[in-house]
Amino acid sequence: MTMPTRRQYQAGKVTTLTNPMTDVATSFTIADATNWPDGSTGNFWVTVDPNTASEERILCSSRSSTTVTVASSGRGKDGTIAIAHANAAVVWPSWSAQDADEANAHVSSSGSTGSITVHGLAAGSNVVGTTDTQTLTNKTLSGGTVTGAITASGATLTSPTVTGAVINNSAWNLTLNDQTGTAYTLALTDNGKLVTLDNASTGTVTIPDNSSVAFPTGAQIHMVTKGTGPFSVTGASGVTVNATPGLNFRAQWSAATAIKLATDTWILLGDLS
């Protein structure tokens, strides 16, 4: 990944102001802009009246020809104060103590990955590699595909696709989908959830055909009848739902799980009648 350039440095020519600069001016003009930074890759520093009582360090954002624009809050930086400068005052692109301090802070803060030291990483922390064998602790995986053997201990996995994984000591908490009507068609988002059926009247849960909702093979949807109304499960046109002895929830608080075996073929397991 290409990292953005934070500052722009060029060996610009030492030159002079062509007009006086007030202590609140947000731009100024110079006599000669040869090799001066233009701000295209980051802000740049200039020093006005160097080595005098009026020395001021200014952070600038851009230059167009001989007109230089000051960055927001860029006056009086690096331990100097914003001050007026006379016409023909000396001005030149410069380095700053702030840059040196930031570089030192970057170098002194370090972590590691294997035997390689990485600047800017907290001491004791590791970089996650793409090929190295590593143990990840306190990580949150959101989205993406994880392929191969994975051991997750105390981890939070948010909607990933995990293939061929071995997951140890993890607590899986079911998400509830509370339904209070008498007719409900399962949605793709119900995969792995518990659908609660809370109604006192006769109701039906429909498993849609694969062309409407493409559940993955092995998908499982848990259901429970919270209400007193008798509920049953049925398949949409072209969908086969296998169960024994039937497709009806036996009583209130009966539970069942629908599992997809193949395209438009399901099995219903649970407290049925």
C-alpha positions in Angstrom: 0.0 0.0 0.0 1.3 3.4 -0.9 1.4 5.7 2.1 0.4 9.4 1.7 3.2 12.0 1.9 2.5 14.2 4.9 5.0 17.0 4.1 6.7 18.2 0.9 10.3 19.1 1.0 12.3 20.7 -1.8 15.6 22.6 -1.9 13.8 25.9 -2.9 15.8 29.0 -3.5 16.4 31.5 -0.7 14.4 34.5 -1.8 12.6 37.6 -0.4 9.1 38.9 0.1 7.8 41.2 -2.6 5.3 42.9 -0.2 5.1 43.5 3.5 3.3 40.7 5.4 1.0 41.4 8.4 0.9 39.2 11.4 -2.5 37.8 10.3 -1.8 37.4 6.5 -2.9 34.1 5.0 -0.8 34.4 1.9 2.3 36.2 0.6 4.3 36.6 -2.5 8.0 35.9 -3.1 10.5 37.2 -5.6 11.8 33.8 -6.9 9.9 30.5 -6.6 12.7 28.3 -8.2 12.4 24.8 -6.8 9.9 25.8 -4.2 7.3 23.2 -3.0 3.8 23.6 -4.4 1.9 21.6 -1.8 0.8 18.9 -4.3 2.0 16.1 -2.0 1.6 17.8 1.4 2.0 21.0 3.4 5.5 22.6 3.6 7.4 24.8 6.0 8.9 28.2 5.3 11.0 30.4 7.5 10.7 34.2 7.3 13.5 36.5 8.7 15.7 33.6 9.7 18.2 34.2 12.5 16.7 37.5 13.5 14.4 38.6 16.3 11.5 38.5 13.8 12.0 34.9 12.8 8.8 33.1 12.1 8.1 29.5 11.1 5.0 29.2 8.9 3.2 26.0 7.7 2.0 26.5 4.1 -0.5 24.5 2.1 0.1 25.5 -1.5 2.0 27.7 -4.0 0.8 29.1 -7.3 3.6 30.7 -9.2 5.1 33.2 -6.7 2.0 33.3 -4.4 2.2 31.1 -1.3 -0.9 30.2 0.7 -0.6 29.6 4.5 -2.2 26.5 5.9 -5.1 26.8 8.4 -3.6 28.0 11.7 -0.2 27.9 10.0 1.2 31.2 11.4 3.6 31.3 14.3 4.5 27.6 14.4 7.3 25.6 15.8 7.9 27.8 18.9 7.7 31.1 17.0 5.0 33.8 17.0 3.0 35.4 14.2 4.7 38.7 13.5 4.7 41.3 10.7 7.5 41.1 8.2 8.8 43.9 6.0 9.0 44.0 2.2 12.2 42.2 1.0 12.4 40.1 4.2 14.4 36.9 3.6 12.2 33.7 3.2 13.0 30.1 2.3 11.6 26.6 2.5 12.8 24.8 5.6 12.7 21.9 7.9 11.0 22.1 11.3 11.6 21.0 14.9 8.0 19.5 14.8 9.0 17.2 12.0 12.1 16.1 13.9 10.1 15.5 17.0 7.5 13.5 15.1 10.2 11.4 13.5 11.8 10.7 16.8 8.4 9.7 18.4 7.8 7.4 15.4 11.1 5.7 15.8 10.9 5.3 19.6 7.4 3.8 19.5 7.9 0.2 18.2 6.4 -3.2 18.2 7.4 -6.4 16.3 6.4 -9.2 14.1 8.7 -12.1 14.6 12.3 -10.7 14.5 11.3 -7.6 12.5 10.9 -4.3 14.4 8.1 -2.1 13.2 8.1 1.6 14.0 4.9 3.2 15.1 3.5 0.1 16.7 3.0 -0.1 20.4 5.7 -2.1 22.2 4.8 -5.8 22.5 2.2 -5.6 19.7 2.5 -7.6 16.5 1.7 -7.0 12.9 -0.7 -9.5 11.4 1.0 -11.2 8.4 -0.6 -12.8 5.4 1.5 -16.0 5.3 3.1 -16.4 8.8 1.6 -18.7 11.4 0.3 -16.5 14.1 -2.0 -16.6 17.1 -4.5 -13.7 17.1 -5.9 -12.5 20.4 -8.7 -10.0 21.0 -9.5 -9.5 17.3 -12.8 -8.7 15.7 -13.4 -10.1 12.2 -16.1 -8.3 10.3 -17.0 -9.8 6.9 -14.5 -11.5 4.6 -13.7 -15.1 4.0 -11.6 -17.2 6.3 -10.3 -20.4 4.7 -8.4 -23.2 6.4 -7.9 -24.2 10.0 -8.7 -21.4 12.5 -8.7 -21.5 16.3 -10.8 -18.9 17.9 -10.7 -18.5 21.6 -12.6 -15.6 23.1 -12.9 -14.0 19.7 -15.9 -12.1 18.2 -16.7 -13.2 14.6 -19.1 -10.8 12.9 -20.7 -12.1 9.7 -17.6 -13.9 8.3 -17.7 -16.8 5.9 -15.6 -19.5 7.6 -14.5 -22.6 5.6 -12.8 -25.6 7.1 -12.4 -24.0 10.5 -11.9 -25.6 13.9 -13.4 -23.2 16.6 -12.7 -24.0 20.2 -14.1 -22.5 23.4 -16.4 -20.0 21.7 -19.9 -19.1 22.8 -22.5 -18.8 20.1 -25.4 -16.6 21.0 -28.5 -16.9 18.9 -30.0 -13.8 17.4 -33.8 -13.7 17.9 -36.3 -12.9 15.1 -39.6 -12.4 16.9 -42.7 -12.9 14.7 -46.2 -12.1 16.0 -48.2 -12.7 12.8 -49.8 -15.9 11.5 -47.8 -16.2 8.3 -44.1 -15.9 7.9 -41.7 -16.7 5.0 -38.1 -17.5 6.1 -35.5 -14.9 4.9 -31.9 -15.4 4.2 -31.1 -13.4 7.3 -32.8 -16.1 9.4 -30.0 -18.5 8.8 -28.5 -19.4 12.2 -31.2 -17.5 14.1 -34.1 -18.4 16.4 -37.5 -17.4 14.9 -40.1 -17.1 17.6 -43.8 -17.6 16.6 -46.0 -15.7 19.0 -49.7 -15.8 18.0 -52.8 -17.4 19.4 -54.2 -18.3 16.0 -53.3 -20.9 13.4 -50.1 -20.0 11.6 -47.7 -21.1 8.9 -44.0 -20.8 8.3 -43.1 -21.1 4.6 -39.7 -22.2 3.4 -39.1 -20.3 0.1 -37.8 -21.9 -3.1 -34.1 -21.6 -3.9 -34.7 -19.2 -6.8 -36.4 -16.8 -4.4 -34.0 -17.1 -1.4 -30.7 -19.0 -2.0 -30.0 -20.4 1.4 -26.6 -22.2 1.4 -26.7 -26.0 1.8 -26.5 -26.8 5.4 -28.3 -23.6 6.4 -30.3 -24.1 9.7 -33.1 -22.0 11.1 -34.4 -22.7 14.6 -38.1 -22.0 15.4 -40.2 -22.1 18.6 -43.9 -21.6 19.2 -44.2 -19.0 21.9 -47.9 -18.5 21.3 -50.7 -21.0 21.8 -51.9 -21.0 18.2 -51.0 -24.2 16.3 -48.2 -23.5 13.7 -47.0 -25.7 10.9 -44.1 -25.6 8.4 -44.7 -25.8 4.6 -42.5 -25.5 1.5 -43.2 -23.1 -1.3 -43.9 -24.6 -4.7 -41.1 -27.0 -5.7 -39.7 -27.2 -2.1 -39.7 -30.6 -0.4 -39.7 -30.6 3.5 -39.0 -34.0 5.0 -40.1 -34.6 8.6 -41.6 -37.2 10.9 -44.2 -37.7 12.0 -45.4 -34.4 10.4 -44.8 -30.7 9.8 -46.8 -29.4 12.7 -45.4 -28.0 16.0 -46.8 -30.3 18.7 -47.8 -27.7 21.2 -46.9 -24.3 22.7 -43.1 -24.1 23.3 -42.5 -26.8 20.8 -39.2 -26.2 18.9 -37.9 -27.4 15.5 -34.9 -26.7 13.2 -35.1 -26.6 9.4 -31.9 -27.7 7.7 -31.3 -27.4 4.0 -30.0 -30.7 2.5 -29.9 -29.7 -1.1 -31.5 -27.3 -3.6 -35.1 -27.0 -2.6 -34.8 -30.0 -0.2 -35.0 -29.5 3.5 -35.5 -31.6 6.7 -37.4 -30.5 9.8 -36.2 -31.8 13.1 -37.9 -31.2 16.5 -41.0 -31.6 18.6 -43.4 -32.3 15.8 -46.8 -34.0 15.2 
